[in-house]
């Protein structure tokens, strides 16, 4: 990886792209410190301290602390991510969108435009809900119509601005812009997490205890990173043989290819969906003061809060963790089922004269693909469970209260690997151009 970066920085075009990306990231971090006019910036800090659960914790993490500080970038690119997921799901259900997706570059531009519009609408809805829901509870000082409108406009504009920056990084910088924005937000919280771990487990301890604690923390971090790397890069390649056929007086075909099926076929989508479903009731109750359930429903609400999981003296609340695991498995199968159609793949292979060795074309091929896919989804879901649940276990058992989650590690590793692949591709294209010129 270091060799790739070193060689890449020798190329002027790549250096320019890296510098542009770096400058855009500086703009993002400056924007994260600019407060929305009329808000109490300490409101969410007090609100988080009063909550028994971890509602919005992941949201604040992927905004790089912008949400907690209530800056103009508080919504960050979350509306864009939600919009992209919605459009992707609707593509399966709406034939016109599916046709548009297959319409090459023209269709892609139309899909991008639709995603932008939906992003602005979602940002407007979220900012309105925050300005009114939290504003009347103390976020806005005073809670007046002009402050509400100012807050809505600032948050919506901030989200749209970040979307634009992400697109500019994609076009003129390095890597996927939206992913780069997301990863810089997450990385900005890591020093704070490391400091928290140091002060909690190392500082002031006996030398032997401090060294042992440091080694355990390092081993856990390395182990989780290695697992995420294998989970992100692991794939099953199904061989495909294309039959030979006559084209004029020549016999053509007979090529060999493969169908790559990733182990983690659904990425981190199951984690996002599962956390959103669990935290939604907690968020609603927090925004509406009159909703303060007690008794059975109060206990259920505590069980849905991630801060109460795996605490030795309160294991009854860990029932929410079991629900979370079931949701991860369900969404792993659900999302893969709507993004990968074995029957369609089998039909395409049959039309192109391709077949899997030892498997007859048509339905037997689709059944075989579905069987292999189900095994891979299960393995990927187990990996997601381990990576996403371990931080909650350490938080509950040892009190290791850090913001970096398993989902964050998946994002960091996948974005870094994809960016390095893009840099290598740019260097390869440059070498080809130089070879052709010579």
N, C-alpha and C positions, 0 to 999 in steps of 0.2 A: 504494500500500500504506500509506504514512504517513498519507494523507488518510483512508483507511478506518479506521485505528486511532484517529486523532484524533476523528473523528465518533463512533466507537463508544464512546469513553470519556466522551462527554457523556450517554450513556444510563445511568441508574442500575442497571438490571437487568444490563447487560453489565459495568459496573464491578464489581458484586458478584461476578459469575461469574469475572472476571479475578482479583480479589483472592482468591477461594477457590482458584483454580488455583495462584496464586503461593504461597499458604500450604501447599498440598499438596506443591509442589515443594521447599519448604524442609524439610518433614518427610522427604522422600525423600533429600535431600542429607545431612541429619543422620543418618539411618539408614545411609547409605553409609559413615559414619565409625565406626560402632559395631562392634567386633570380636566374632566368635564366641568364647565362652569356651573356653579350653583350646587355642587354635591359635597357631602361630608365624606372626605376620603378615608376617615377612620371607621365609617359605618360598617363596612363588611368585615373589618378586623374584629370589631366587637361582636358582630353577628355570628361569625364563625366560632368565636370563643364561647358563645352562649348555646350553640347547637350541640345536641348529643350525638349527632351523626356527621357523616362526611359528605353531605350534599354539596355539590358544585366543586368539590375538591379537585377532581380530574379536570373540570372545566377551567378552573383557575390555573392549573398546572400547564395545560396546553396553550394558555394565553400568555405564559411567561410572567405571571403575576400582575398583568394589566387589569384583570378583573378585580382582584383584591384591592388594588390602588384606585380603581374606578377611573382609568385614563380614557382618552378618546378612542383607544384601541381595545377597550374592554371586551367587546364581542369578538375581536380578532377575526380569524378566518373560519370560525365555527359555522356561521351561516353558509359559507361556500361549501364546506365539507358536507353539511346536511343537504344542501341543494344538489350536490353531485350524487349523493347516495339516492335521493328521491328520484332524480332524473334517470339514474341507472335502473332503479326498480320499475319505474314507469315504462321504460323502454321495452321491458318484457311484456307488459300488459297492454300497451298502446301500439298497434301495428304501424301507425304513421311515424312514430318516433323510432321504431325498429328499422323501418325503411330508410329514414333519414340517417340513421347511424351507419347503414351500409352504403350510403351514397358518396363514398370517398371523401375528398377534402371539402367539397361543398357542404355535404351533410355534417361533417365534423364542425365546421364553422357555425352552422345553424344551431347545433347542439350546445356549443360553447356560449352562443348568444342567449339561448334559453336558460342555461345554467346561471348566467350573470343576472338576468331579470329575476329569476327565482331567488337568488342570493339576496338581492336588494329587498325583495318582499319579505323574506324571512328575517333579515336584519331589522326591518321596520317593525315587524311584529314583536320580535324579542326585545328591542329597545323600548317599545311602547309598554310592554308588560313589566319591564324592569323599572321604567320611570314612574309608572303608576303604582305597581305592586309594592316595590321597595321605597318609592318616593314618599308615600303617605305614612310610612313607618319610621322616617327619619333620614333617608338617603338624601333627599333634596331639602335645602334650607334657603328660603321657606318653600313649602309645598304649594306652589302657585302655577298657574297655567303657563306662564312664560318660561319658568324653569323646566317644566315638563317638556315643552316643545324644544327648548334648547338641548336638553338631554337626549331626546329622541333623534334630533338632527345630527348631533355630534357623534353618537354611537353608530348610527346608520352610515354616515359619511366615513367614519373611521374604518368600518368593515369593508365598504366599497373601495376605499383607498388601499387597504391591504390586499384586496383581490387584484387591483391594478398592479401593485408592486410585484405580486406573485407572477403575473403574466409577463411583466417586463423582465424579471429574472429568468423566466423560461426562455424568452426570446433573445435576450442580450447577455445573460449570465451563465452560470453553471448549474445543471440539474433542473429538476422540476421546481418551479418557483414556489408553489403552494407548499410542497413538502419541505423546502428549505426554510420558509417562514415558520412552519410548524416546529421543525427541529431546533431552530435557534431559540424559540420560546421555551422549549423543554430544557435545552442545555443551560439556559440562563438560571434555572432553579437548582441545578446539580451542585454548584459550590455551596449553596445554603444547606442542602441536604447533607453533604459531606461534613460541613461544620457542625451540624446538629448531631451527627453520629459521633464525631470526635468528642464533642463536649459531653455526650451522654455515656459513652462506653470507654473512652480512652483518657480524657483529661482528669487529672487528680487521682488516677488509679495507681496501684503498685506497678512497678516496671514489668514484672512477669505477666500480670493481668492485662496491662495495656498492650503488650506485644501480642498476647494470645487473642485479645479482642480485635486488634488490627488485622491479624492474619485471618481470623474467621470472617470479618467483614469483606476483606479483599477476595477470599476464596468464594464467598457467596456471590459477589458481584461478577467475578470472572466466570463462575459456573453458569449464572443466568445469562450472561452475554453469549457464551459458547452455545448454550441451548437455543437461544434466539437465532443465532447464526445458522445452526443446523435446521431449525424450524423454518427459517426464511428461505434457505437455499436448497433444502431437500426436495427432490422430485423423483417421480417414477416415469421412466421413459419407455413407452410402449412401442415396439418396433412396427413399422408399416412397410409393406412391400407393394410396389406398383407393377401391375401386369404389363408385359410387352405387347405392343400392338403395331399393326402395319400402318405406315403413313406414306402413301405413294408406293415406291419400290423399296422403302427402308423399314427396318424393324426398330422401333423406338420404344422407350420406356424401360421398365425393369429397375428403376431407381429404388433406393432404400432410404426411408426417413423414419421419424418417430413422432409420437404424440407425447409432449411433456406434461405430466400432471403433477402439480406442486403438492407437497404434503400439507402445507398451510394454505389451502385453496381459497379461503375466505379472508385472509389477512387479519386485520384487527377489527373488522366490522362486527363480529360477534361480541367483542368486549364493549364496543361503543353502544350497541343495542342493549346488551344486558345491563350495563351501568345506567343507561338512560331510563330504562323501565323501573329499576329499583329506586333511583333517586327522584323520579318524578313526583311520587306522593310526598316525599320529604320537602321538596321545593315548594309544592303547592301549600302545604301546611305552614311553611315558614313565611310565605308571602301574605297569607291571610291570617291575621292575629286571632280572629274569632274561631278558627279551626284549631283547637287544642285538645286532641283526643286523649282520653285517659282510660284506665282499665285495660281491657283486652286489646283494643285498637291502638292504644298508646304503646303497649308491648310489641305489637306487630310493627309499628313504625320504628321502634328502636332496633328491631331485628333487621330491618331493611337498611339501616345505617352502617356503613362500612367500618366506622370507628368502634363499633361494639362487637365486631367479630373476633373470635378466637381469644377472648379475654378469659383466663382460667376461672375466675370467680363468677363469670356471667356467660357460661357456655350455652344457655338457652337462647341467647340472641344470635348464636351462630347458625340458627336455622336459615337465616337470610343468606348465609354463605352457600348452603346446599341449593337454595333456589337459584343463586347466581351461577353455580356450576351447571345446573340443569338448563338454564337459559343459554349458557355458552355452547353446550352441546346442540341444543335445538337450533340456534341461529347459525352454527357451523354447517349443519345439514341444509337448513332452509336457504341460506344465501348461496351456497354452492349449487343447489338444485335450480335456482333461477338464473344463474350465470353460466352454467355449463350443462348443455343438453346432450347426453350420450346418443340419443336417437338421431339428432341432427348431425352430429359428427359421423355417425355410422353411415347415414345417407350420403353425406358429402364424399366420404371415402369410396362408397360404392359407385357414385357417379364418375369419380376420377379414376376408377379402375384400381383403387388401393384396397388392401386387405391386411389384417393382422395374421401373421403366420400361425396356422393351426386353428384359426377361428373363421367360420364361414361368414361371408358378408351379410349385411342386413340385420335382422333382429338378434342373432347370436352375437354379433359384434357389439351392438348397443347393450345387451345384457352383460357381456364381459366387461365393457367400459364402466357400466354402473356398479358392478361388483368390485372392481379395483378401486373405483372412486370412493365407495362406501368405506373400504378399509383405510384409505388415505385420509378421509375426513375424520374418521375416529382417531387415528394417530395424531392428526393435527389438532383436534379438539382436546386431546389429553395434554399435548404440549402447551396449548393455550391456557388450559386450567392450571398447570404447574407454574407457568411463568406469571400468570395474573394473580394467582392465589397466594403464592409465597410471600409477597410484600405484606399482605393482610395478616398472615400467620405471624411473621416477625413483629409486626406492629402490635398485634394483640398480646402475644406471649411475652415479648421482650420490651415492648413499649418503644420500638424503633419508629418514631413518627417522622416519616419522610414523605415528600410529595411525589418523588419519582416512582412510578408504578411499572408493572409488567408491560402494559400497553405502551408506555413511554419508551421502554427498551426496544420493543418491536419496531416502533417508529424510527428511533435513532439508528438502529442497525440496518433496517431496510433502506432508509434514505441514503445513508453513507455508502452502502454497497451499490445502489443504483447510480449514485453520482459518480463513483469511481468507474463504473462501467461506461458511463457517458464520456468521461474524460478519456478513457482508453479508446473508445470508438472515434472520438475527435482526433486523437493522435494517429490512429490507424488510417483514417481518411486522409489526413495530411501526408502521411508516408506514401500512400497510393498516388496522391496528386503529384508529389515530388518525383516519384518513379515514372509516371506518365510524361511529366515535363522533360525529364532527362532523356 
